[in-house]
Amino acid sequence: MTAIASHRGGALLWPENSRIAFENTARLAVQQVEFDIHPSRDGRLVVIHDATLDRTTDATGPVASRDWSELAQVMLKATGGQRPLLLDEVIDIFRPTPILLRIEIKADQHGLPYPGLPGRIAAALDRAGMAARSARIRPSGCSRRRCCAISAGSRQPSAWRGRDTCRCWDCTIPS
């Protein structure tokens, strides 16, 4: 069976990764909503596609170089003043729906994985009770060694224990 996914919250219909896009997607007959996550400097999980703010917002520079208090003042282009969302806010939009969250774990502006990001995302989904309703796309450039290094030492949520071969989210390289 083919699953229909709303890419970046329906980027062909609404401004990508915006509240309006996600709220409208929640009313569509889709099976999945795909979105991307980068961390803020203070560790908040920001839903935004690019490692930098330049293309989709009124600001410039890397997402990870700003605290959430700064990012909350940034406006997404073509939204009439909406700011980027946090993972918890996107979870709240989709919790009452049957739509699966398809999360891409992004790399920084140099293509390097953010240390600990997969574990922080997993923990947030676990706390929200949404682990079973999520699919994870491994970090860009994922390899078994790199993924294990990223997630080493982070608590693996109980819902995912034993589900992957190398302690990272979606790595299919055998141990």
TORPA-4810 file (N, C-alpha, C, O; in nm, 3 decimals):
<nodes>
NODE_1_0.083_-0.117_0.000_0.000_0.000_0.000_0.089_0.125_0.000_0.187_0.132_0.074_M
NODE_2_0.055_0.220_-0.081_0.128_0.346_-0.088_0.076_0.441_0.018_-0.045_0.460_0.032_T
NODE_3_0.168_0.501_0.093_0.131_0.601_0.194_0.149_0.739_0.133_0.249_0.766_0.066_A
NODE_4_0.053_0.824_0.156_0.060_0.962_0.107_0.114_1.049_0.219_0.063_1.049_0.331_I
NODE_5_0.220_1.124_0.186_0.284_1.211_0.286_0.275_1.356_0.243_0.286_1.388_0.124_A
NODE_6_0.255_1.441_0.339_0.257_1.586_0.317_0.400_1.633_0.346_0.440_1.640_0.462_S
NODE_7_0.475_1.664_0.241_0.616_1.698_0.253_0.634_1.839_0.307_0.577_1.935_0.255_H
NODE_8_0.713_1.852_0.412_0.737_1.981_0.481_0.606_2.047_0.519_0.594_2.170_0.515_R
NODE_9_0.509_1.966_0.556_0.379_2.019_0.597_0.293_2.067_0.482_0.200_2.145_0.503_G
NODE_10_0.322_2.023_0.362_0.243_2.064_0.246_0.301_2.185_0.176_0.230_2.280_0.143_G
NODE_11_0.432_2.181_0.154_0.506_2.297_0.102_0.459_2.343_-0.037_0.486_2.457_-0.074_A
NODE_12_0.392_2.259_-0.112_0.342_2.303_-0.242_0.213_2.383_-0.229_0.173_2.453_-0.321_L
NODE_13_0.148_2.371_-0.113_0.021_2.441_-0.090_0.034_2.560_0.004_-0.035_2.661_-0.011_L
NODE_14_0.124_2.548_0.103_0.139_2.650_0.206_0.288_2.672_0.234_0.370_2.589_0.195_W
NODE_15_0.324_2.781_0.301_0.466_2.801_0.334_0.519_2.683_0.417_0.458_2.644_0.517_P
NODE_16_0.632_2.628_0.374_0.682_2.504_0.435_0.708_2.517_0.585_0.753_2.620_0.635_E
NODE_17_0.676_2.408_0.653_0.702_2.395_0.797_0.641_2.507_0.880_0.694_2.542_0.985_N
NODE_18_0.531_2.563_0.834_0.463_2.671_0.908_0.343_2.615_0.982_0.293_2.508_0.951_S
NODE_19_0.297_2.691_1.081_0.177_2.650_1.156_0.060_2.632_1.060_-0.014_2.534_1.070_R
NODE_20_0.041_2.727_0.969_-0.072_2.717_0.876_-0.062_2.590_0.790_-0.163_2.525_0.763_I
NODE_21_0.058_2.555_0.749_0.077_2.433_0.669_0.042_2.309_0.751_-0.029_2.221_0.702_A
NODE_22_0.091_2.302_0.874_0.065_2.184_0.956_-0.083_2.175_0.996_-0.140_2.067_0.997_F
NODE_23_-0.143_2.287_1.030_-0.286_2.283_1.068_-0.372_2.242_0.950_-0.469_2.168_0.969_E
NODE_24_-0.340_2.287_0.830_-0.415_2.244_0.712_-0.388_2.099_0.677_-0.479_2.026_0.639_N
NODE_25_-0.263_2.056_0.690_-0.229_1.916_0.664_-0.304_1.823_0.759_-0.344_1.714_0.720_T
NODE_26_-0.323_1.866_0.882_-0.394_1.783_0.981_-0.537_1.753_0.937_-0.598_1.658_0.986_A
NODE_27_-0.591_1.834_0.846_-0.728_1.812_0.797_-0.731_1.735_0.664_-0.839_1.705_0.613_R
NODE_28_-0.614_1.703_0.609_-0.608_1.631_0.482_-0.615_1.480_0.502_-0.589_1.429_0.610_L
NODE_29_-0.652_1.410_0.395_-0.655_1.263_0.396_-0.517_1.210_0.358_-0.501_1.146_0.254_A
NODE_30_-0.418_1.237_0.443_-0.282_1.186_0.422_-0.248_1.091_0.536_-0.308_1.097_0.644_V
NODE_31_-0.152_1.004_0.511_-0.110_0.909_0.614_0.009_0.960_0.695_0.028_0.920_0.809_Q
NODE_32_0.089_1.049_0.635_0.211_1.096_0.701_0.230_1.245_0.678_0.185_1.301_0.578_Q
NODE_33_0.298_1.308_0.773_0.346_1.443_0.753_0.497_1.438_0.774_0.545_1.390_0.877_V
NODE_34_0.572_1.488_0.676_0.718_1.487_0.684_0.765_1.626_0.721_0.715_1.726_0.670_E
NODE_35_0.864_1.631_0.811_0.927_1.757_0.847_1.067_1.729_0.900_1.103_1.615_0.928_F
NODE_36_1.143_1.837_0.914_1.284_1.827_0.948_1.310_1.900_1.080_1.237_1.991_1.118_D
NODE_37_1.416_1.857_1.149_1.448_1.918_1.278_1.596_1.955_1.285_1.684_1.878_1.248_I
NODE_38_1.618_2.076_1.335_1.751_2.126_1.370_1.743_2.173_1.516_1.637_2.218_1.560_H
NODE_39_1.852_2.164_1.590_1.849_2.216_1.727_1.882_2.365_1.731_1.957_2.416_1.648_P
NODE_40_1.826_2.434_1.829_1.870_2.571_1.857_1.997_2.562_1.942_2.033_2.454_1.988_S
NODE_41_2.063_2.673_1.962_2.186_2.674_2.042_2.159_2.624_2.185_2.245_2.560_2.246_R
NODE_42_2.040_2.653_2.238_2.007_2.610_2.374_1.935_2.475_2.377_1.875_2.439_2.478_D
NODE_43_1.941_2.401_2.265_1.892_2.263_2.264_1.746_2.242_2.232_1.700_2.128_2.240_G
NODE_44_1.672_2.344_2.197_1.532_2.326_2.160_1.525_2.261_2.022_1.614_2.280_1.940_R
NODE_45_1.420_2.185_1.997_1.404_2.110_1.873_1.317_2.190_1.777_1.195_2.193_1.790_L
NODE_46_1.381_2.255_1.680_1.316_2.349_1.588_1.281_2.277_1.459_1.364_2.209_1.399_V
NODE_47_1.157_2.294_1.415_1.109_2.233_1.291_1.137_2.331_1.178_1.067_2.430_1.160_V
NODE_48_1.242_2.300_1.101_1.283_2.383_0.989_1.369_2.295_0.897_1.446_2.212_0.945_I
NODE_49_1.356_2.313_0.767_1.426_2.227_0.673_1.576_2.255_0.664_1.658_2.163_0.675_H
NODE_50_1.612_2.379_0.644_1.751_2.414_0.618_1.829_2.435_0.747_1.772_2.470_0.851_D
NODE_51_1.958_2.413_0.740_2.045_2.439_0.855_2.060_2.588_0.880_2.096_2.630_0.990_A
NODE_52_2.033_2.669_0.778_2.039_2.814_0.793_1.900_2.874_0.775_1.811_2.813_0.717_T
NODE_53_1.884_2.994_0.826_1.755_3.063_0.824_1.729_3.137_0.693_1.616_3.179_0.668_L
NODE_54_1.829_3.155_0.612_1.826_3.245_0.497_1.711_3.222_0.398_1.644_3.319_0.361_D
NODE_55_1.687_3.101_0.355_1.591_3.074_0.248_1.446_3.089_0.294_1.363_3.138_0.218_R
NODE_56_1.414_3.048_0.416_1.273_3.039_0.456_1.229_3.142_0.560_1.112_3.145_0.597_T
NODE_57_1.320_3.227_0.607_1.283_3.325_0.709_1.335_3.464_0.675_1.402_3.484_0.574_T
NODE_58_1.303_3.558_0.761_1.351_3.696_0.746_1.487_3.716_0.814_1.532_3.830_0.828_D
NODE_59_1.551_3.610_0.857_1.680_3.617_0.926_1.786_3.542_0.845_1.755_3.480_0.743_A
NODE_60_1.909_3.549_0.892_2.018_3.478_0.826_2.101_3.404_0.930_2.090_3.430_1.050_T
NODE_61_2.184_3.313_0.881_2.275_3.239_0.967_2.220_3.105_1.009_2.104_3.073_0.985_G
NODE_62_2.305_3.024_1.073_2.266_2.890_1.116_2.159_2.890_1.226_2.163_2.972_1.318_P
NODE_63_2.065_2.799_1.216_1.964_2.781_1.320_2.032_2.753_1.454_1.995_2.810_1.556_V
NODE_64_2.133_2.667_1.451_2.199_2.622_1.574_2.284_2.730_1.640_2.338_2.708_1.749_A
NODE_65_2.298_2.846_1.576_2.378_2.953_1.637_2.292_3.048_1.721_2.343_3.144_1.778_S
NODE_66_2.161_3.021_1.728_2.070_3.110_1.802_1.993_3.033_1.908_1.957_2.917_1.890_R
NODE_67_1.970_3.100_2.020_1.883_3.044_2.125_1.738_3.051_2.077_1.706_3.127_1.986_D
NODE_68_1.651_2.971_2.141_1.511_2.971_2.103_1.448_3.110_2.121_1.363_3.150_2.041_W
NODE_69_1.488_3.183_2.223_1.430_3.316_2.245_1.455_3.406_2.123_1.371_3.491_2.091_S
NODE_70_1.567_3.390_2.056_1.595_3.465_1.933_1.515_3.410_1.816_1.457_3.486_1.739_E
NODE_71_1.511_3.278_1.803_1.440_3.215_1.691_1.290_3.241_1.698_1.223_3.247_1.595_L
NODE_72_1.237_3.258_1.818_1.094_3.285_1.834_1.057_3.422_1.777_0.939_3.448_1.754_A
NODE_73_1.155_3.508_1.754_1.131_3.640_1.694_1.146_3.639_1.542_1.110_3.736_1.476_Q
NODE_74_1.198_3.531_1.487_1.219_3.518_1.343_1.085_3.487_1.277_1.004_3.413_1.332_V
NODE_75_1.061_3.544_1.161_0.936_3.521_1.088_0.960_3.435_0.964_1.053_3.459_0.888_M
NODE_76_0.875_3.336_0.946_0.879_3.254_0.825_0.825_3.337_0.708_0.726_3.409_0.723_L
NODE_77_0.888_3.326_0.595_0.846_3.401_0.477_0.707_3.356_0.432_0.671_3.239_0.442_K
NODE_78_0.629_3.452_0.383_0.496_3.429_0.322_0.393_3.372_0.419_0.298_3.308_0.376_A
NODE_79_0.411_3.396_0.550_0.315_3.343_0.648_0.236_3.451_0.719_0.148_3.420_0.799_T
NODE_80_0.265_3.576_0.692_0.196_3.683_0.762_0.243_3.698_0.906_0.168_3.745_0.991_G
NODE_81_0.367_3.657_0.932_0.424_3.680_1.065_0.438_3.559_1.154_0.462_3.574_1.274_G
NODE_82_0.424_3.438_1.100_0.440_3.318_1.183_0.587_3.287_1.205_0.671_3.311_1.118_Q
NODE_83_0.617_3.235_1.322_0.753_3.197_1.358_0.772_3.048_1.333_0.673_2.976_1.314_R
NODE_84_0.897_3.000_1.333_0.918_2.855_1.326_0.854_2.787_1.446_0.833_2.849_1.550_P
NODE_85_0.823_2.660_1.432_0.762_2.583_1.540_0.864_2.493_1.607_0.969_2.462_1.550_L
NODE_86_0.832_2.453_1.727_0.909_2.351_1.798_0.845_2.215_1.774_0.727_2.206_1.740_L
NODE_87_0.923_2.109_1.791_0.870_1.974_1.774_0.746_1.953_1.861_0.648_1.895_1.814_L
NODE_88_0.749_1.998_1.986_0.633_1.979_2.075_0.506_2.043_2.018_0.397_1.989_2.036_D
NODE_89_0.520_2.157_1.950_0.404_2.223_1.892_0.348_2.145_1.774_0.226_2.137_1.756_E
NODE_90_0.435_2.087_1.693_0.389_2.005_1.581_0.322_1.878_1.634_0.220_1.835_1.582_V
NODE_91_0.380_1.819_1.737_0.316_1.703_1.800_0.174_1.738_1.845_0.081_1.661_1.821_I
NODE_92_0.158_1.853_1.909_0.024_1.894_1.957_-0.075_1.907_1.842_-0.193_1.876_1.859_D
NODE_93_-0.030_1.954_1.727_-0.120_1.968_1.612_-0.167_1.832_1.561_-0.283_1.816_1.525_I
NODE_94_-0.076_1.733_1.560_-0.110_1.603_1.500_-0.155_1.497_1.599_-0.204_1.392_1.558_F
NODE_95_-0.141_1.522_1.728_-0.183_1.422_1.828_-0.327_1.375_1.807_-0.352_1.255_1.814_R
NODE_96_-0.425_1.465_1.783_-0.563_1.417_1.767_-0.594_1.353_1.632_-0.708_1.313_1.609_P
NODE_97_-0.497_1.343_1.544_-0.519_1.285_1.411_-0.454_1.147_1.404_-0.375_1.111_1.492_T
NODE_98_-0.485_1.069_1.301_-0.416_0.941_1.282_-0.286_0.955_1.202_-0.221_0.855_1.173_P
NODE_99_-0.247_1.076_1.168_-0.132_1.100_1.079_-0.001_1.069_1.150_0.024_1.112_1.262_I
NODE_100_0.083_0.991_1.080_0.215_0.953_1.131_0.313_1.067_1.109_0.311_1.132_1.005_L
NODE_101_0.399_1.091_1.208_0.502_1.193_1.198_0.626_1.130_1.135_0.683_1.035_1.189_L
NODE_102_0.668_1.182_1.022_0.788_1.134_0.952_0.895_1.241_0.968_0.892_1.344_0.901_R
NODE_103_0.988_1.215_1.056_1.085_1.316_1.098_1.221_1.289_1.036_1.276_1.179_1.048_I
NODE_104_1.274_1.391_0.968_1.410_1.381_0.916_1.503_1.453_1.011_1.484_1.570_1.044_E
NODE_105_1.603_1.382_1.055_1.704_1.437_1.144_1.810_1.502_1.056_1.878_1.433_0.979_I
NODE_106_1.824_1.631_1.065_1.910_1.705_0.975_2.053_1.719_1.028_2.080_1.703_1.147_K
NODE_107_2.143_1.750_0.935_2.282_1.779_0.968_2.300_1.931_0.973_2.213_2.006_0.928_A
NODE_108_2.413_1.975_1.028_2.439_2.119_1.036_2.477_2.176_0.900_2.476_2.104_0.800_D
NODE_109_2.509_2.304_0.894_2.537_2.371_0.767_2.662_2.318_0.698_2.685_2.347_0.581_Q
NODE_110_2.745_2.241_0.770_2.864_2.180_0.712_2.842_2.033_0.676_2.934_1.964_0.633_H
NODE_111_2.719_1.985_0.694_2.686_1.846_0.664_2.721_1.748_0.775_2.717_1.627_0.754_G
NODE_112_2.755_1.799_0.892_2.791_1.714_1.005_2.672_1.693_1.096_2.592_1.785_1.116_L
NODE_113_2.657_1.573_1.151_2.544_1.547_1.241_2.558_1.627_1.371_2.668_1.650_1.420_P
NODE_114_2.445_1.666_1.425_2.443_1.733_1.555_2.457_1.626_1.663_2.377_1.532_1.666_Y
NODE_115_2.555_1.637_1.751_2.571_1.537_1.858_2.446_1.529_1.945_2.395_1.630_1.993_P
NODE_116_2.398_1.406_1.965_2.287_1.382_2.055_2.149_1.415_2.002_2.050_1.391_2.071_G
NODE_117_2.138_1.470_1.881_2.006_1.510_1.830_1.909_1.393_1.816_1.794_1.407_1.859_L
NODE_118_1.948_1.281_1.760_1.852_1.170_1.751_1.795_1.130_1.887_1.675_1.105_1.900_P
NODE_119_1.880_1.123_1.987_1.833_1.087_2.121_1.739_1.189_2.181_1.642_1.152_2.249_G
NODE_120_1.765_1.317_2.157_1.676_1.423_2.210_1.540_1.419_2.141_1.437_1.440_2.205_R
NODE_121_1.540_1.394_2.011_1.413_1.383_1.939_1.336_1.260_1.989_1.216_1.267_2.014_I
NODE_122_1.407_1.149_2.002_1.344_1.026_2.050_1.283_1.046_2.188_1.172_1.000_2.214_A
NODE_123_1.355_1.112_2.275_1.305_1.135_2.411_1.180_1.224_2.409_1.086_1.199_2.484_A
NODE_124_1.179_1.326_2.323_1.062_1.414_2.314_0.939_1.337_2.265_0.829_1.354_2.319_A
NODE_125_0.958_1.253_2.164_0.847_1.171_2.114_0.800_1.072_2.220_0.680_1.048_2.233_L
NODE_126_0.892_1.016_2.293_0.860_0.920_2.398_0.778_0.989_2.508_0.676_0.936_2.551_D
NODE_127_0.823_1.107_2.552_0.750_1.183_2.656_0.609_1.218_2.611_0.516_1.217_2.692_R
NODE_128_0.594_1.249_2.482_0.464_1.289_2.429_0.375_1.169_2.396_0.259_1.187_2.356_A
NODE_129_0.427_1.049_2.411_0.350_0.930_2.377_0.331_0.912_2.227_0.235_0.849_2.184_G
NODE_130_0.421_0.968_2.148_0.408_0.964_2.002_0.514_0.877_1.934_0.523_0.877_1.811_M
NODE_131_0.592_0.805_2.011_0.698_0.722_1.951_0.642_0.620_1.853_0.700_0.597_1.747_A
NODE_132_0.530_0.560_1.887_0.470_0.458_1.800_0.409_0.519_1.674_0.383_0.448_1.577_A
NODE_133_0.386_0.649_1.675_0.327_0.717_1.559_0.430_0.803_1.488_0.398_0.910_1.435_R
NODE_134_0.553_0.758_1.487_0.657_0.833_1.419_0.746_0.740_1.339_0.764_0.623_1.372_S
NODE_135_0.802_0.796_1.234_0.903_0.727_1.154_1.022_0.821_1.151_1.005_0.942_1.137_A
NODE_136_1.139_0.766_1.164_1.259_0.848_1.166_1.341_0.824_1.041_1.358_0.710_0.997_R
NODE_137_1.390_0.932_0.985_1.481_0.923_0.872_1.618_0.956_0.928_1.638_1.061_0.989_I
NODE_138_1.711_0.867_0.907_1.842_0.882_0.969_1.912_1.011_0.928_1.879_1.071_0.826_R
NODE_139_2.007_1.053_1.009_2.080_1.176_0.978_2.147_1.168_0.841_2.188_1.061_0.797_P
NODE_140_2.156_1.282_0.776_2.226_1.287_0.648_2.367_1.233_0.666_2.435_1.266_0.763_S
NODE_141_2.412_1.152_0.573_2.547_1.097_0.581_2.561_0.989_0.687_2.672_0.961_0.731_G
NODE_142_2.450_0.929_0.728_2.453_0.830_0.836_2.533_0.708_0.796_2.519_0.655_0.686_C
NODE_143_2.615_0.665_0.885_2.680_0.535_0.873_2.670_0.472_1.010_2.648_0.542_1.109_S
NODE_144_2.686_0.342_1.019_2.673_0.276_1.148_2.764_0.340_1.251_2.719_0.372_1.361_R
NODE_145_2.890_0.359_1.218_2.986_0.416_1.313_2.945_0.557_1.354_2.945_0.590_1.473_R
NODE_146_2.909_0.640_1.256_2.873_0.779_1.286_2.746_0.784_1.371_2.740_0.860_1.468_R
NODE_147_2.644_0.705_1.336_2.520_0.708_1.413_2.542_0.662_1.556_2.491_0.722_1.650_C
NODE_148_2.618_0.555_1.571_2.643_0.507_1.707_2.719_0.611_1.788_2.696_0.625_1.908_C
NODE_149_2.810_0.683_1.723_2.883_0.787_1.794_2.790_0.900_1.835_2.806_0.957_1.943_A
NODE_150_2.693_0.933_1.750_2.600_1.041_1.781_2.515_1.004_1.902_2.494_1.086_1.991_I
NODE_151_2.466_0.879_1.905_2.369_0.844_2.008_2.432_0.778_2.130_2.362_0.750_2.228_S
NODE_152_2.561_0.753_2.128_2.625_0.689_2.242_2.602_0.769_2.368_2.622_0.891_2.370_A
NODE_153_2.560_0.703_2.472_2.540_0.768_2.600_2.403_0.830_2.617_2.368_0.868_2.729_G
NODE_154_2.324_0.842_2.511_2.190_0.900_2.529_2.092_0.789_2.564_2.107_0.674_2.520_S
NODE_155_1.993_0.824_2.645_1.891_0.726_2.685_1.806_0.691_2.563_1.750_0.779_2.498_R
NODE_156_1.799_0.564_2.534_1.715_0.521_2.422_1.574_0.500_2.476_1.557_0.421_2.569_Q
NODE_157_1.471_0.567_2.422_1.336_0.552_2.472_1.290_0.407_2.472_1.323_0.329_2.382_P
NODE_158_1.213_0.371_2.573_1.170_0.233_2.592_1.096_0.178_2.471_1.108_0.059_2.441_S
NODE_159_1.020_0.262_2.400_0.944_0.214_2.285_1.035_0.168_2.172_0.989_0.094_2.084_A
NODE_160_1.163_0.208_2.171_1.251_0.174_2.060_1.359_0.076_2.097_1.438_0.038_2.011_W
NODE_161_1.367_0.033_2.222_1.473_-0.059_2.261_1.464_-0.186_2.177_1.358_-0.248_2.165_R
NODE_162_1.577_-0.223_2.119_1.583_-0.346_2.042_1.528_-0.335_1.902_1.528_-0.435_1.829_G
NODE_163_1.480_-0.218_1.860_1.420_-0.205_1.728_1.519_-0.172_1.619_1.487_-0.189_1.501_R
NODE_164_1.637_-0.125_1.653_1.732_-0.099_1.547_1.864_-0.167_1.579_1.890_-0.208_1.692_D
NODE_165_1.946_-0.176_1.479_2.064_-0.259_1.491_2.183_-0.190_1.554_2.276_-0.257_1.599_T
NODE_166_2.181_-0.056_1.558_2.302_0.009_1.607_2.275_0.130_1.695_2.356_0.222_1.700_C
NODE_167_2.165_0.131_1.764_2.132_0.234_1.861_2.097_0.369_1.800_2.067_0.463_1.874_R
NODE_168_2.101_0.383_1.669_2.052_0.507_1.609_1.914_0.478_1.555_1.869_0.364_1.560_C
NODE_169_1.848_0.578_1.505_1.707_0.566_1.472_1.672_0.473_1.361_1.593_0.380_1.381_W
NODE_170_1.726_0.494_1.248_1.676_0.426_1.131_1.787_0.359_1.053_1.770_0.326_0.935_D
NODE_171_1.898_0.339_1.118_2.014_0.281_1.052_1.988_0.134_1.026_1.952_0.059_1.117_C
NODE_172_2.005_0.092_0.902_1.978_-0.047_0.866_2.106_-0.126_0.842_2.102_-0.239_0.794_T
NODE_173_2.218_-0.066_0.875_2.345_-0.136_0.859_2.360_-0.236_0.972_2.355_-0.196_1.088_I
NODE_174_2.378_-0.365_0.944_2.385_-0.465_1.051_2.500_-0.437_1.148_2.604_-0.384_1.110_P
NODE_175_2.476_-0.476_1.273_2.580_-0.460_1.377_2.697_-0.550_1.346_2.795_-0.552_1.421_S
</nodes>
